[in-house]
Amino acid sequence: RLFPGVTVVPPGALRPGSGSHYRVFSPYWRAWSATARRPVLGAPHRLCLPPGVDPGVDPGVDPGVLPEASPEPYGVVRGGESEARRRLERWVGDGLASYGETRDRMAGRTSMLSAYLHFGCLSPSEVVDRACGRPGGEEYVRQLCWRDFHYQVVDAFPDMGRRDYRPRNVEWRRDEEAEAAWREGATGVPIVDAGMRQLRAEGWMHNRVRLVTGSYLTKRLGIDWRAGLEHFAEWLLDGDMPNNCGNWQWVAGTGNDTRPYRTLNPLRQAKRFDPEGEYVRRYVPELAALPGDLVHEPWKVRGGVPGYPSAPLGGELRA
Ligand SMILES: Cc1cc2nc3c(=O)[nH]c(=O)nc-3n(C[C@H](O)[C@H](O)[C@H](O)COP(=O)(O)OP(=O)(O)OC[C@H]3O[C@@H](n4cnc5c(N)ncnc54)[C@H](O)[C@@H]3O)c2cc1C
């Protein structure tokens, strides 16, 4: 017997008046919020295998087949359900209430439950149940609804990882050198470099910085969103087909954004969401000693900063 559980509301369960799925988030959120949720059930006491199935021996993992690993995967955290539950409880106790005000702060931490949700260590219904009705709960649950939203889009448009959801006939550029600089965190735009280095170091990147690095790659450098998607899929611990594709296409303007031509100015974003430069200093040590705002505009330093690009890739930036 199969039971739903990957999402809170199964893909296809909600349909707009016309069409196979919701293309815009706000009406989906309204319908989703009004849907009765399944009760959250405890784990079964016993699991019985059908007769005649030999469970065999756990083959373990051959380290030779593992891809290159992040040096500090997810801040060296443990996987599994117990750890996931512990994090959820801690988050509900001391993070959730301020989520609405702090969620965009790049140097801050959000719940960091995405990888646990991705691997099924936590049920999204349980997370929604714990958050609902508490201070900060509505903003938080809205984000979890985005997760369901992307699943229902991909259910209706399974080619989401390959083809533009809303074709805009963009002529993407191929520029191996620029792509490599972006991947390695060597573009000369501090906030972008910090994000790309956080990704490799921790297998995670703050959502606001994912938006900035994605917008920079696609809209400023004009590079195909598929190149970004592939790199994120390789390094993110929460790397998830529907959420990765849905967000990349959103950022590139080929997806579900109702304002597909918007561009995020990385300098303005950095000054707004990392005003003290704490995030950049943490991941780009070459810039750590720069005073004040210079950390976001190292090209203003006379003679440049040793070891750091002297100008931003893609041209001058103004806030
Ligand atoms: C270019 C790009 C690629 C992304 N790729 C992925 C991905 O592969 N896997 C993934 O889970 N998320 C992805 N996201 C969404 C978001 O960045 C992460 O879910 C979030 O940063 C995870 O951290 P958190 O658990 O602390 O989130 P919180 O802010 O604590 O949010 C709680 C939960 O809500 C969900 N959520 C939050 N924001 C989004 C969103 N924009 N879209 C869908 N679900 C969301 C996640 O399940 C998250 O765990 C991507 C965003 C962008 C801009």
PDBQT file of the ligand as one rigid body, heavy atoms in Angstrom, charges set to zero:
ROOT
HETATM    1  C1  LIG A 401      18.718  28.803  -7.131  1.00  0.00    +0.000 C 
HETATM    2  C2  LIG A 401      18.075  28.088  -5.955  1.00  0.00    +0.000 A 
HETATM    3  C3  LIG A 401      18.200  26.698  -5.831  1.00  0.00    +0.000 A 
HETATM    4  C4  LIG A 401      17.577  26.024  -4.764  1.00  0.00    +0.000 A 
HETATM    5  N1  LIG A 401      17.717  24.660  -4.674  1.00  0.00    +0.000 NA
HETATM    6  C5  LIG A 401      17.080  23.988  -3.677  1.00  0.00    +0.000 A 
HETATM    7  C6  LIG A 401      17.189  22.568  -3.579  1.00  0.00    +0.000 A 
HETATM    8  O1  LIG A 401      17.824  21.906  -4.393  1.00  0.00    +0.000 OA
HETATM    9  N2  LIG A 401      16.545  21.956  -2.539  1.00  0.00    +0.000 N 
HETATM   10  C7  LIG A 401      15.816  22.653  -1.618  1.00  0.00    +0.000 A 
HETATM   11  O2  LIG A 401      15.261  22.040  -0.690  1.00  0.00    +0.000 OA
HETATM   12  N3  LIG A 401      15.686  23.996  -1.700  1.00  0.00    +0.000 NA
HETATM   13  C8  LIG A 401      16.297  24.676  -2.692  1.00  0.00    +0.000 A 
HETATM   14  N4  LIG A 401      16.190  26.051  -2.748  1.00  0.00    +0.000 N 
HETATM   15  C9  LIG A 401      15.268  26.744  -1.815  1.00  0.00    +0.000 C 
HETATM   16  C10 LIG A 401      15.880  27.282  -0.504  1.00  0.00    +0.000 C 
HETATM   17  O3  LIG A 401      17.032  28.031  -0.771  1.00  0.00    +0.000 OA
HETATM   18  C11 LIG A 401      16.215  26.153   0.486  1.00  0.00    +0.000 C 
HETATM   19  O4  LIG A 401      15.105  25.295   0.658  1.00  0.00    +0.000 OA
HETATM   20  C12 LIG A 401      16.567  26.751   1.863  1.00  0.00    +0.000 C 
HETATM   21  O5  LIG A 401      17.618  27.666   1.771  1.00  0.00    +0.000 OA
HETATM   22  C13 LIG A 401      16.950  25.611   2.797  1.00  0.00    +0.000 C 
HETATM   23  O6  LIG A 401      17.374  26.075   4.034  1.00  0.00    +0.000 OA
HETATM   24  P1  LIG A 401      16.461  25.966   5.318  1.00  0.00    +0.000 P 
HETATM   25  O7  LIG A 401      15.992  24.560   5.513  1.00  0.00    +0.000 OA
HETATM   26  O8  LIG A 401      17.199  26.582   6.450  1.00  0.00    +0.000 OA
HETATM   27  O9  LIG A 401      15.226  26.880   4.900  1.00  0.00    +0.000 OA
HETATM   28  P2  LIG A 401      14.145  27.666   5.771  1.00  0.00    +0.000 P 
HETATM   29  O10 LIG A 401      14.207  29.099   5.391  1.00  0.00    +0.000 OA
HETATM   30  O11 LIG A 401      14.254  27.334   7.199  1.00  0.00    +0.000 OA
HETATM   31  O12 LIG A 401      12.760  27.114   5.171  1.00  0.00    +0.000 OA
HETATM   32  C14 LIG A 401      12.119  25.935   5.662  1.00  0.00    +0.000 C 
HETATM   33  C15 LIG A 401      11.872  24.962   4.545  1.00  0.00    +0.000 C 
HETATM   34  O13 LIG A 401      11.023  25.527   3.555  1.00  0.00    +0.000 OA
HETATM   35  C16 LIG A 401      11.396  25.056   2.259  1.00  0.00    +0.000 C 
HETATM   36  N5  LIG A 401      11.782  26.188   1.419  1.00  0.00    +0.000 N 
HETATM   37  C17 LIG A 401      12.276  27.379   1.807  1.00  0.00    +0.000 A 
HETATM   38  N6  LIG A 401      12.464  28.190   0.742  1.00  0.00    +0.000 NA
HETATM   39  C18 LIG A 401      12.089  27.473  -0.348  1.00  0.00    +0.000 A 
HETATM   40  C19 LIG A 401      12.056  27.744  -1.745  1.00  0.00    +0.000 A 
HETATM   41  N7  LIG A 401      12.426  28.937  -2.263  1.00  0.00    +0.000 N 
HETATM   42  N8  LIG A 401      11.662  26.769  -2.577  1.00  0.00    +0.000 NA
HETATM   43  C20 LIG A 401      11.271  25.554  -2.091  1.00  0.00    +0.000 A 
HETATM   44  N9  LIG A 401      11.274  25.248  -0.784  1.00  0.00    +0.000 NA
HETATM   45  C21 LIG A 401      11.683  26.196   0.080  1.00  0.00    +0.000 A 
HETATM   46  C22 LIG A 401      12.570  24.108   2.452  1.00  0.00    +0.000 C 
HETATM   47  O14 LIG A 401      12.080  22.790   2.506  1.00  0.00    +0.000 OA
HETATM   48  C23 LIG A 401      13.130  24.541   3.797  1.00  0.00    +0.000 C 
HETATM   49  O15 LIG A 401      13.801  23.502   4.471  1.00  0.00    +0.000 OA
HETATM   50  C24 LIG A 401      16.816  26.752  -3.808  1.00  0.00    +0.000 A 
HETATM   51  C25 LIG A 401      16.722  28.140  -3.935  1.00  0.00    +0.000 A 
HETATM   52  C26 LIG A 401      17.337  28.813  -4.995  1.00  0.00    +0.000 A 
HETATM   53  C27 LIG A 401      17.179  30.302  -5.119  1.00  0.00    +0.000 C 
ENDROOT
TORSDOF 0
